[in-house]
Amino acid sequence: MDGREALRIAIRSVRGHKLRSTLTVVGIVIGIASVVTFATFGASVQAEIVGDIGDSSAGNIYVFGTPADDEGFDRVIQPVFTAGDIENLTGIDGVSNVIPRGVVQVSSIRAGNQTLARQQMTAATPSSITPDSVVSGTAFTSGEQEVVVNERMARAFRENLTAGSTLTLVSADGSERPVTVTGIINGTRGALPISNFARQPRIYGPIDPFHESVVESPSAGVRQRAYPQVTVIAEPRRIAETKTAIETYLTTESDARELSGVDTELVARSGSDFVEEISDVIDQITRFVTGIGVISLVVGAIGIANVMLVSVTERTREIGIMKAVGARNRDVMGVFVIEAALLGTLGSILGVPLGILVGYGAAGYADVTFALAPEWIVLAVVVGLLVGVLAGLYPAWRAARVDPIDALRHE
């Protein structure tokens, strides 16, 4: 029996049991669609985040202290970088600018008769507000009681904040400070890339007069402002050597080296370092979630095996006739393997576009750029075909072992 004849018999069997075949194929479709959906959505999220970081962190080197045993994304801790450190970092060859960032504790923010609970605001330099990031208004001015807010903060009040609005910052001791909103922004230069994940209402003000954290500088012997994080803007073509020079300074000459605890590690991370870490985490999540979709494929395989076993029982007499007219065991086995593979193929053909469609919808709902995951799509198709073949092997082997005499007597 040639392959075309075996395929014809398999197609006839599938068409002869339409409902049963359809339900079996649905199991494979669900499994493959799940794998493709999860993988596509993961690729979309990764492309969006990596793209945002790449656009916003070109030339940035982030300097901060982190617990030495910290795993995963680094978390900024105590303010240890003094004004002296800022000056010395600025003098490193290849550095074009240094942007310190501080934290100002605020218990609440009031606009008119509405009050929002708020734990902190960010203090930075005017250079952290780029023209491209300003939606309306202007950046704040150092030494003035001025702030800028992001779009979420502007919409957090019943009457949306605009350039010229007045806010009242209430500190933990109850003292109040009126400030003027000079602009609405969609981001700041120098923020750690991972801070963009939490798109929360934020408020930013100048270091002078808001940031009041001071320490005694070990090198200068006087009290200076200190910051938990500093962003160094380096020449894009010299990032690697500039990063090395920064790391050398941190471990040998910096005030931060003496001010930080023994369990604190001073690190300098470029934007590409964050891209790699974030990509690794997203890949791990994608593999885990996609593995859940693979479970559906296993269920689909069980469905195919069950249908094929039922088919062998129902077609016992047909198997006997095939053997009586000269079909060999491998011919009979081939018919059932082809039928199982056909069910798996149909599931793959229908499951892939369905998974892409659902993934597209999920990306749109999450407001991220849609991206395909070709390697996962190919893997899903291959697995779908293998599932069909492997699920049909045992039933096919059972069919090939049927005794033709007993088969012809079967009713």
C-alpha positions as CSV (number, residue, x, y, z in Angstrom):
1,M,0.0,0.0,0.0
2,D,1.5,3.4,-1.0
3,G,1.4,6.6,1.0
4,R,-1.4,8.2,-1.1
5,E,-3.7,5.3,-0.5
6,A,-3.0,5.4,3.2
7,L,-3.7,9.1,3.2
8,R,-7.0,8.6,1.3
9,I,-8.2,6.0,3.8
10,A,-7.2,8.3,6.8
11,I,-9.1,11.3,5.3
12,R,-12.1,9.1,4.7
13,S,-12.1,8.0,8.3
14,V,-11.8,11.6,9.6
15,R,-14.6,12.8,7.4
16,G,-16.7,9.8,8.3
17,H,-16.6,10.8,12.0
18,K,-16.9,14.6,11.7
19,L,-18.1,15.4,15.2
20,R,-15.6,13.1,16.9
21,S,-12.7,14.4,14.8
22,T,-13.8,18.0,15.3
23,L,-13.8,17.7,19.1
24,T,-10.4,16.0,19.0
25,V,-9.0,18.7,16.8
26,V,-10.4,21.4,19.1
27,G,-8.2,20.1,21.9
28,I,-5.1,20.5,19.8
29,V,-6.3,24.0,18.6
30,I,-6.7,25.1,22.2
31,G,-3.2,23.9,23.2
32,I,-1.4,25.4,20.2
33,A,-3.4,28.7,20.4
34,S,-2.5,29.0,24.1
35,V,1.2,28.5,23.4
36,V,1.2,31.0,20.6
37,T,-0.9,33.5,22.5
38,F,1.3,33.5,25.6
39,A,4.5,33.6,23.6
40,T,3.3,36.4,21.3
41,F,2.1,38.5,24.3
42,G,5.4,37.9,26.0
43,A,7.3,39.0,22.9
44,S,5.1,42.1,22.6
45,V,5.7,43.1,26.3
46,Q,9.4,42.5,25.9
47,A,9.6,44.6,22.7
48,E,7.7,47.4,24.3
49,I,9.8,47.6,27.5
50,V,13.1,47.1,25.8
51,G,12.2,49.7,23.2
52,D,11.3,52.2,25.9
53,I,14.5,51.6,27.8
54,G,16.6,51.8,24.7
55,D,15.0,55.1,23.7
56,S,15.2,56.6,27.1
57,S,18.6,55.3,28.4
58,A,21.0,55.8,25.5
59,G,24.2,57.0,27.0
60,N,22.9,56.7,30.6
61,I,25.0,55.0,33.3
62,Y,23.0,54.6,36.6
63,V,25.1,54.7,39.8
64,F,23.5,53.6,43.1
65,G,24.1,51.4,46.1
66,T,22.3,48.1,46.5
67,P,22.4,45.2,49.1
68,A,25.3,43.0,48.2
69,D,23.1,39.9,48.4
70,D,20.2,41.4,46.4
71,E,19.0,39.3,43.6
72,G,17.0,40.3,40.5
73,F,16.5,44.0,39.9
74,D,18.6,46.2,42.1
75,R,16.8,48.5,44.5
76,V,18.2,51.9,45.5
77,I,18.9,52.3,49.2
78,Q,20.4,55.1,51.4
79,P,21.7,58.5,50.2
80,V,25.5,58.1,50.1
81,F,26.6,60.1,47.0
82,T,27.7,63.5,48.1
83,A,28.0,66.8,46.2
84,G,31.8,66.0,46.1
85,D,31.1,62.7,44.4
86,I,28.9,64.5,41.8
87,E,31.7,67.0,41.1
88,N,34.3,64.2,40.7
89,L,32.0,62.1,38.5
90,T,31.5,65.1,36.3
91,G,35.3,65.4,35.8
92,I,35.7,61.8,34.5
93,D,36.7,61.7,30.9
94,G,33.7,60.9,28.6
95,V,31.1,62.3,31.0
96,S,28.9,65.1,29.6
97,N,26.5,65.5,32.6
98,V,25.6,64.1,36.0
99,I,22.1,64.1,37.2
100,P,21.6,63.5,41.0
101,R,18.2,62.4,42.2
102,G,16.9,62.7,45.8
103,V,13.8,61.7,47.7
104,V,11.6,64.3,49.5
105,Q,9.2,62.8,52.1
106,V,5.7,64.2,51.7
107,S,2.7,63.0,53.7
108,S,0.1,64.5,51.4
109,I,-0.5,66.8,48.4
110,R,-3.5,69.3,48.3
111,A,-5.0,71.1,45.4
112,G,-8.0,73.2,46.3
113,N,-10.3,71.2,48.6
114,Q,-8.9,67.8,47.4
115,T,-6.1,66.0,49.2
116,L,-4.1,63.0,48.0
117,A,-2.0,60.8,50.2
118,R,1.6,60.7,49.0
119,Q,4.7,59.3,50.5
120,Q,7.4,61.1,48.5
121,M,8.4,63.3,45.7
122,T,11.5,63.3,43.6
123,A,14.1,66.0,43.7
124,A,16.3,66.5,40.6
125,T,18.0,69.1,38.5
126,P,16.3,71.1,35.7
127,S,18.4,69.2,33.1
128,S,16.4,66.0,34.0
129,I,13.4,67.6,32.3
130,T,14.1,67.5,28.5
131,P,12.1,69.5,26.0
132,D,10.8,66.3,24.5
133,S,9.3,65.2,27.8
134,V,7.3,68.4,28.4
135,V,3.7,68.0,27.4
136,S,2.7,71.6,28.5
137,G,4.4,74.4,30.4
138,T,8.1,74.5,31.2
139,A,10.6,72.8,33.5
140,F,11.0,74.0,37.1
141,T,13.8,76.5,38.1
142,S,16.4,75.7,40.8
143,G,16.0,77.7,44.0
144,E,12.2,78.3,43.3
145,Q,9.1,76.8,44.9
146,E,8.2,75.1,41.7
147,V,7.4,71.6,40.6
148,V,6.4,69.6,37.6
149,V,4.0,66.6,37.6
150,N,3.4,63.7,35.2
151,E,0.2,63.3,33.3
152,R,-1.2,60.8,35.8
153,M,-0.7,63.2,38.7
154,A,-2.3,66.0,36.6
155,R,-5.4,63.8,36.2
156,A,-5.5,62.6,39.8
157,F,-7.4,65.6,40.9
158,R,-11.0,66.4,40.1
159,E,-9.9,69.6,38.4
160,N,-6.9,68.5,36.2
161,L,-3.7,70.3,37.0
162,T,-2.2,72.6,34.4
163,A,0.8,74.9,34.2
164,G,0.2,77.6,36.7
165,S,-1.8,75.5,39.2
166,T,-0.9,75.7,42.9
167,L,-0.3,72.7,45.1
168,T,0.3,72.5,48.8
169,L,2.9,69.9,50.0
170,V,2.2,68.7,53.6
171,S,5.2,67.2,55.3
172,A,5.2,64.6,58.0
173,D,5.4,67.2,60.8
174,G,2.3,69.0,59.5
175,S,4.2,71.9,58.0
176,E,2.8,73.1,54.6
177,R,4.6,74.4,51.6
178,P,2.8,76.0,48.6
179,V,4.3,75.3,45.2
180,T,3.6,76.3,41.7
181,V,3.2,73.7,38.9
182,T,5.2,74.9,36.0
183,G,4.6,72.0,33.6
184,I,3.2,68.6,32.8
185,I,5.7,66.0,31.7
186,N,5.6,62.4,30.5
187,G,8.9,61.3,32.0
188,T,12.3,62.5,33.3
189,R,15.8,61.9,32.3
190,G,17.9,59.9,34.7
191,A,15.2,57.8,36.3
192,L,16.1,54.1,36.7
193,P,14.5,52.2,33.8
194,I,12.7,49.8,36.1
195,S,10.9,52.8,37.7
196,N,8.9,53.2,34.5
197,F,7.1,49.9,35.2
198,A,5.0,51.5,37.9
199,R,3.1,54.2,36.0
200,Q,2.0,56.1,39.1
201,P,1.2,59.8,39.7
202,R,4.5,61.5,40.3
203,I,5.7,64.9,41.3
204,Y,9.2,66.4,40.7
205,G,10.9,69.5,42.2
206,P,14.4,71.1,42.1
207,I,17.0,69.8,44.5
208,D,17.3,73.4,45.9
209,P,15.2,74.1,48.0
210,F,13.4,70.7,48.4
211,H,16.1,68.1,49.0
212,E,17.4,68.3,52.5
213,S,19.3,65.0,53.1
214,V,22.8,65.9,54.1
215,V,25.8,63.9,55.4
216,E,29.4,64.8,56.4
217,S,31.7,64.3,53.4
218,P,34.6,62.1,54.4
219,S,36.9,63.8,51.8
220,A,35.8,67.4,52.4
221,G,35.0,67.3,56.1
222,V,31.9,69.4,55.7
223,R,28.2,68.6,55.5
224,Q,26.9,68.2,51.9
225,R,23.7,67.1,50.2
226,A,23.6,63.4,49.6
227,Y,21.7,61.4,47.1
228,P,20.6,57.7,46.8
229,Q,21.1,57.6,43.0
230,V,23.0,59.4,40.4
231,T,22.7,59.2,36.6
232,V,25.8,59.8,34.5
233,I,25.3,60.9,30.9
234,A,28.2,59.6,28.9
235,E,29.2,59.9,25.3
236,P,27.4,57.0,23.5
237,R,30.6,55.7,21.9
238,R,32.5,55.7,25.2
239,I,30.0,54.0,27.5
240,A,32.1,50.9,28.3
241,E,35.3,52.8,29.2
242,T,33.4,55.5,31.1
243,K,31.5,52.9,33.1
244,T,34.9,51.2,34.0
245,A,36.3,54.6,35.1
246,I,33.2,55.2,37.2
247,E,33.4,51.8,38.9
248,T,37.1,52.4,39.7
249,Y,36.2,55.8,41.3
250,L,33.4,54.3,43.3
251,T,35.6,51.6,44.8
252,T,38.7,53.7,45.5
253,E,38.0,57.4,46.0
254,S,34.3,58.1,46.5
255,D,32.7,59.4,49.6
256,A,30.0,56.8,49.0
257,R,32.5,54.0,49.5
258,E,33.0,55.2,53.1
259,L,29.4,56.2,53.8
260,S,27.8,53.0,52.6
261,G,27.5,49.9,54.8
262,V,29.7,46.9,54.6
263,D,26.7,44.9,53.1
264,T,26.2,47.5,50.4
265,E,27.6,47.3,46.9
266,L,28.1,50.4,44.8
267,V,27.3,49.6,41.2
268,A,27.2,51.4,37.8
269,R,24.7,50.0,35.3
270,S,24.3,51.0,31.7
271,G,21.0,50.9,29.9
272,S,22.0,47.7,28.1
273,D,22.6,46.0,31.5
274,F,19.0,46.7,32.4
275,V,17.8,45.5,29.0
276,E,19.5,42.2,29.5
277,E,18.2,41.7,33.0
278,I,14.6,42.6,32.1
279,S,14.8,40.5,28.9
280,D,15.9,37.5,31.0
281,V,13.1,37.9,33.5
282,I,10.4,38.3,30.7
283,D,11.9,35.2,29.0
284,Q,11.6,33.2,32.2
285,I,8.0,34.3,32.7
286,T,7.1,33.6,29.1
287,R,8.6,30.1,29.3
288,F,6.7,29.4,32.5
289,V,3.3,30.7,31.2
290,T,3.8,29.0,27.8
291,G,4.4,25.8,29.6
292,I,0.9,26.0,30.9
293,G,-0.3,26.0,27.3
294,V,1.8,22.9,26.7
295,I,-0.4,21.1,29.2
296,S,-3.3,21.7,26.9
297,L,-1.4,20.0,24.1
298,V,-0.9,17.0,26.4
299,V,-4.6,16.9,27.0
300,G,-5.1,17.1,23.2
301,A,-2.7,14.2,22.8
302,I,-4.7,12.1,25.2
303,G,-7.8,13.0,23.2
304,I,-6.2,11.8,19.9
305,A,-5.0,8.6,21.5
306,N,-8.4,7.9,22.9
307,V,-10.1,8.5,19.6
308,M,-7.6,6.3,17.7
309,L,-8.1,3.5,20.2
310,V,-11.9,3.7,19.7
311,S,-11.3,3.8,15.9
312,V,-9.2,0.6,16.1
313,T,-12.1,-1.2,17.9
314,E,-14.7,0.1,15.5
315,R,-12.7,-0.8,12.4
316,T,-11.5,-4.2,13.4
317,R,-13.4,-5.9,10.6
318,E,-12.0,-3.3,8.1
319,I,-8.5,-4.1,9.4
320,G,-9.1,-7.8,8.8
321,I,-10.2,-7.1,5.2
322,M,-7.1,-5.0,4.6
323,K,-4.9,-7.8,5.8
324,A,-6.8,-10.4,3.8
325,V,-6.1,-8.5,0.6
326,G,-2.4,-8.3,1.3
327,A,-1.9,-5.3,3.6
328,R,1.1,-5.8,5.8
329,N,1.4,-4.8,9.5
330,R,3.3,-1.7,8.6
331,D,0.7,-0.7,6.1
332,V,-2.1,-0.9,8.7
333,M,0.1,0.9,11.2
334,G,0.8,3.6,8.6
335,V,-2.9,4.3,8.1
336,F,-3.6,5.0,11.7
337,V,-0.4,7.0,12.2
338,I,-1.3,9.2,9.2
339,E,-4.8,9.6,10.6
340,A,-3.5,10.8,14.0
341,A,-0.9,13.0,12.3
342,L,-3.7,14.5,10.2
343,L,-5.7,15.5,13.3
344,G,-2.6,17.1,14.8
345,T,-1.9,19.0,11.5
346,L,-5.4,20.3,11.4
347,G,-5.1,21.5,15.0
348,S,-1.8,23.3,14.1
349,I,-3.3,24.9,11.0
350,L,-6.2,26.3,13.0
351,G,-4.4,26.9,16.3
352,V,-1.6,29.2,15.0
353,P,-3.8,32.0,13.5
354,L,-6.2,31.8,16.4
355,G,-3.3,32.2,18.9
356,I,-1.9,35.1,16.9
357,L,-5.3,36.8,16.8
358,V,-5.8,36.4,20.6
359,G,-2.2,37.6,21.2
360,Y,-2.9,40.7,19.0
361,G,-6.0,41.4,21.1
362,A,-4.1,41.0,24.4
363,A,-1.3,43.3,23.2
364,G,-3.9,45.9,22.2
365,Y,-5.7,45.6,25.6
366,A,-2.4,46.0,27.4
367,D,-1.5,48.9,25.2
368,V,1.8,47.5,24.0
369,T,3.2,47.1,20.5
370,F,2.3,43.8,18.9
371,A,5.3,41.5,18.1
372,L,5.4,37.9,16.9
373,A,7.5,35.1,18.5
374,P,8.4,33.1,15.4
375,E,10.5,30.5,17.2
376,W,7.6,29.7,19.5
377,I,5.1,29.5,16.6
378,V,7.4,27.1,14.8
379,L,7.8,25.1,18.0
380,A,4.1,25.0,18.6
381,V,3.5,23.6,15.1
382,V,6.2,21.0,15.4
383,V,4.9,19.9,18.8
384,G,1.4,19.8,17.4
385,L,2.5,17.4,14.7
386,L,4.6,15.3,17.1
387,V,1.7,15.1,19.5
388,G,-0.5,13.7,16.7
389,V,2.1,11.1,15.6
390,L,3.1,10.0,19.1
391,A,-0.5,9.8,20.3
392,G,-1.3,7.6,17.3
393,L,1.6,5.2,17.7
394,Y,0.1,2.9,20.3
395,P,-3.3,2.6,18.7
396,A,-1.6,2.0,15.3
397,W,0.5,-0.7,16.9
398,R,-2.7,-2.3,18.4
399,A,-4.3,-2.2,14.9
400,A,-1.2,-3.8,13.3
401,R,-1.4,-6.7,15.8
402,V,-5.0,-7.6,15.0
403,D,-5.4,-11.2,13.8
404,P,-7.0,-11.1,10.3
405,I,-9.1,-14.3,11.0
406,D,-10.5,-12.9,14.3
407,A,-11.0,-9.6,12.6
408,L,-13.1,-11.0,9.8
409,R,-15.3,-12.7,12.4
410,H,-15.8,-9.5,14.3
411,E,-19.2,-8.0,14.2
